[in-house]
Each structure stands twice: as structure tokens, then as C-alpha cells.
Amino acid sequence: MEKILSFVQRLKSEKRVFLIVVFLLILGVILAYSDFFTRDLNKNELRLINGRGSCFQLLQEGEYTIHNGNKNLTLKELTISIEDKSSGKVAYYKVATDINPLSSEKISFAAVCPSSGDHSWYIQSARGY
């Protein structure tokens, strides 16, 4: 760290400013595309997320349209459970999303669907910012 500070101090002031600006831009891009700001949604926020869809056995795919009813939260990840009603087995799937506030998006993901076709699904948890 001392070597970096020494190097920066030896630079002329305009080069120093340029270097700082470039560093801040790179840091901003990294933070914008990372999960740095995401958090688990609370129960009230989770209640405002709903959707329609199903798990298709032939395709082994879950396909859902999810509505984000939160006014100030973008959804970045959902944990969806699919329960086989005949056996009682439950499978959990984490799905990356990018659903803006007060909007709906179609999501699809690989899933082991119940052979009976009789199943239920729930949004167990969500992360967003």
C-alpha cells in the first residue's frame, strides 16, 4: 500500500486526478454489477411478489411469470420451491432475476418436475436492492 501511495504522490496533480477518477469509475462499475447492495427481502416485501406458471415434466423446466409489486425494490434472486403433491418431496431452486419495481418478467430454469404433474410452487425467499 505504501508503494502505491508513494507512486501517486510522485505524479503531477493532473495525472493524480485522472488516476483517481479512473479508479472511482472502475470501482463504480464493479459495485454496480456485483451483489454488494442486495439483501434478503423481509416478509412484507416478499408478500408483494406473486406469479403464475408451472413445471413442465417433458421439458424438465419451470416457467413462471413473476410480478414484483414492490415500489422501490429490484429483484435479483428468487428461491422457488416445487412440491410433488403425490410424494411430498420438495425441491428448491435459486434463480437469478432482474425484475424492476412494479413490473413482471418471465423466468425459466431447469427443474426436476414431478412425474405425476400434480405439484405446487412457492416463492420461498428473494434478494434485491
C-alpha positions, 0 to 999 in steps of 0.5 A: 500500500505504501508503494502505491501511495508513494507512486501517486504522490510522485505524479503531477496533480493532473495525472493524480486526478485522472488516476483517481477518477479512473479508479472511482469509475472502475470501482463504480462499475464493479459495485454496480454489477456485483451483489454488494447492495442486495439483501434478503427481502423481509416478509412484507416485501416478499408478500408483494411478489406473486406469479403464475406458471408451472413445471413442465415434466417433458421439458424438465423446466419451470416457467413462471411469470413473476410480478414484483409489486414492490415500489422501490425494490429490484429483484435479483434472486428468487428461491422457488420451491416445487412440491410433488403433491403425490410424494411430498418431496420438495425441491428448491431452486435459486434463480437469478432475476432482474425484475424492476419495481412494479413490473413482471418478467418471465423466468425459466430454469431447469427443474426436476418436475414431478412425474405425476404433474400434480405439484405446487410452487412457492416463492420461498425467499428473494434478494434485491436492492 
